Amino acid sequence: MPVAAAGRNVRGFVATHPIAGSERSGPGAARADLFEGCAWTYDAAAPRERAEAVEAFVRSLGARPLALANDEHDRTIALTSHLPQLTSVALGMLLDERSQAGLAPLSGSGMRSMLRLAASAWSVWRPVVAAGALPLAQEVRRLAAILTDIASALETGRSGALADGFAAAHRAVARLGEYGDAATSVDVSHNTDER
């Protein structure tokens, strides 16, 4: 929302946000296909002629334009982008706390993929976190509550209660696969023991 507010009086300005990128930043991280197939949000309140110009620009880069109210954008991105970043950082913090000889070889692809975002630079995330602090804090607290429930189930011998959680997670992964690339389009019809 701060970006939209800052540009409110700029002639022709429309707040937009490509849902693309990685943990890498700078010119060395540039890719010609960065925006191919990605959603690219823009302010749903933009005047029609500006919206049409934004949509044409976004499509010219291979992305899919998506009109979204600014406050809805901020709440949604707190969950879908900023929370994964902080979750990865938190896992990295835990791993750093437990640093010991021999730990790295015992960290499989699951740990490595979970930590990918933790390689992001704080200098990039500092303004992002500051701008979206309140909706992000709400999502962090919700995730913390879910993790607390999981810990309670484990401590009280109710690990079977996690079956519903796995089913919910599988549904979420399947929905992501409908919109993502091959990396997110995974088969969750059977369990694997990949760590």
C-alpha positions in Angstrom: 0.0 0.0 0.0 2.8 2.6 0.6 3.8 2.3 -3.1 0.2 2.9 -4.2 0.0 5.9 -1.8 3.3 7.3 -2.9 2.3 7.2 -6.6 -1.3 8.5 -6.1 -0.5 12.0 -7.5 1.9 10.8 -10.2 0.4 11.2 -13.6 -0.3 7.9 -15.3 0.9 5.8 -12.3 -0.6 2.4 -11.6 0.7 0.3 -8.7 1.7 -3.1 -10.0 3.6 -6.2 -8.7 5.0 -9.1 -10.7 4.8 -12.3 -8.8 8.2 -13.5 -10.0 11.8 -13.7 -8.8 14.0 -15.8 -6.6 16.3 -15.5 -3.6 18.9 -13.9 -5.9 19.1 -10.2 -6.7 21.0 -7.8 -8.9 21.9 -8.0 -12.6 23.5 -11.4 -12.2 20.1 -12.9 -11.3 18.4 -11.5 -14.4 16.6 -14.0 -16.7 15.0 -13.4 -20.0 12.0 -15.6 -19.1 11.5 -14.2 -15.6 7.9 -13.1 -16.1 6.8 -15.9 -18.4 3.5 -17.3 -17.2 3.6 -15.4 -13.8 0.7 -13.4 -12.4 1.3 -9.7 -12.3 -1.1 -7.7 -10.1 -2.2 -4.2 -10.7 -4.4 -1.7 -8.8 -8.0 -2.7 -9.5 -9.0 1.0 -9.0 -6.9 2.2 -11.9 -8.8 4.1 -14.6 -9.8 1.9 -17.5 -7.3 3.4 -20.0 -4.4 3.0 -17.6 -5.5 -0.5 -16.7 -5.6 -1.4 -20.4 -2.1 0.0 -20.9 -0.8 -2.0 -17.9 -2.5 -5.2 -19.2 -0.9 -4.8 -22.6 2.5 -4.2 -21.1 2.2 -7.2 -18.7 1.1 -9.5 -21.6 4.0 -8.2 -23.7 6.4 -9.7 -21.1 4.6 -13.0 -21.1 2.8 -12.5 -17.8 -0.8 -12.7 -16.8 -2.4 -9.4 -15.6 -4.6 -9.6 -12.5 -6.6 -6.7 -11.1 -6.5 -6.6 -7.3 -7.5 -4.1 -4.7 -4.4 -2.7 -3.0 -5.4 -3.8 0.5 -6.3 -7.3 -0.7 -2.9 -7.4 -2.5 -1.1 -6.6 0.7 -3.0 -9.1 2.8 -2.5 -11.9 0.2 1.1 -11.2 -0.5 1.8 -11.3 3.3 0.7 -14.9 3.2 1.9 -16.1 -0.2 5.3 -14.3 -0.4 6.5 -12.7 2.8 5.5 -15.5 5.2 7.4 -18.1 3.2 10.5 -15.8 3.3 10.3 -15.5 7.1 9.5 -19.2 7.6 12.7 -20.0 5.6 14.7 -17.5 7.7 13.2 -19.0 10.9 14.2 -22.5 9.9 17.7 -21.2 9.0 17.9 -19.6 12.5 17.0 -22.9 14.1 19.6 -24.7 12.0 22.2 -22.1 12.9 21.4 -22.6 16.6 22.0 -26.3 16.3 25.1 -25.9 14.2 27.5 -28.8 14.8 30.0 -30.9 12.9 28.3 -33.4 10.6 24.9 -31.6 10.4 25.3 -30.5 6.8 25.6 -34.0 5.3 22.5 -35.0 7.2 20.5 -32.2 5.6 18.8 -33.6 2.6 17.0 -31.9 -0.3 13.9 -31.2 1.9 16.0 -29.0 4.2 17.9 -27.4 1.3 14.7 -26.5 -0.6 13.1 -25.1 2.6 16.2 -22.9 3.1 16.4 -21.6 -0.4 14.7 -18.3 0.5 16.8 -17.9 3.5 19.7 -17.0 1.2 17.8 -13.7 0.3 19.5 -10.5 1.3 18.1 -8.6 4.3 18.8 -5.3 2.5 16.2 -6.4 -0.1 13.6 -7.5 2.5 14.0 -4.7 5.1 11.7 -2.3 3.3 9.3 -5.0 2.3 8.9 -6.3 5.8 8.5 -2.7 7.2 5.9 -1.8 4.6 3.8 -5.0 5.3 4.5 -5.5 8.9 1.0 -5.8 10.3 -0.6 -8.3 7.8 2.7 -10.2 7.9 2.6 -10.4 11.7 -0.9 -11.8 11.6 0.2 -14.6 9.2 3.3 -15.4 11.3 1.0 -15.7 14.4 -1.4 -18.0 12.5 1.5 -20.2 11.4 2.9 -20.2 14.9 -0.5 -21.4 16.2 -0.6 -24.2 13.7 2.9 -25.3 14.7 2.0 -25.1 18.3 -1.0 -27.4 17.6 1.2 -29.8 15.8 3.7 -29.9 18.7 0.8 -30.5 21.2 -0.4 -33.4 19.1 3.0 -34.9 19.0 3.6 -34.5 22.7 0.3 -36.1 23.7 0.7 -39.1 21.3 -2.0 -37.8 18.9 0.3 -37.8 15.8 -2.6 -39.4 13.9 -4.3 -36.0 14.2 -1.8 -34.8 11.6 -3.7 -36.8 8.9 -6.1 -33.9 8.4 -3.2 -31.5 8.2 -1.5 -33.6 5.5 -4.8 -33.7 3.6 -5.2 -29.9 3.8 -1.6 -29.4 2.7 -2.0 -31.8 -0.2 -5.1 -29.8 -1.4 -3.1 -26.6 -1.2 -0.2 -28.1 -3.2 -2.6 -29.3 -5.8 -4.2 -25.8 -6.1 -0.7 -24.3 -6.5 0.1 -26.8 -9.2 -2.9 -25.5 -11.3 -1.1 -22.1 -11.6 2.6 -22.9 -11.2 5.4 -24.4 -13.2 6.5 -28.0 -13.2 8.4 -27.4 -9.9 5.1 -26.8 -8.0 3.0 -29.3 -10.0 3.7 -32.3 -7.8 1.8 -35.5 -7.5 0.4 -35.7 -3.9 -1.7 -38.9 -4.6 0.8 -41.0 -2.7 3.3 -40.5 0.1 7.1 -40.5 -0.3 9.7 -40.5 2.3 12.0 -37.8 0.7 14.0 -35.9 3.3 
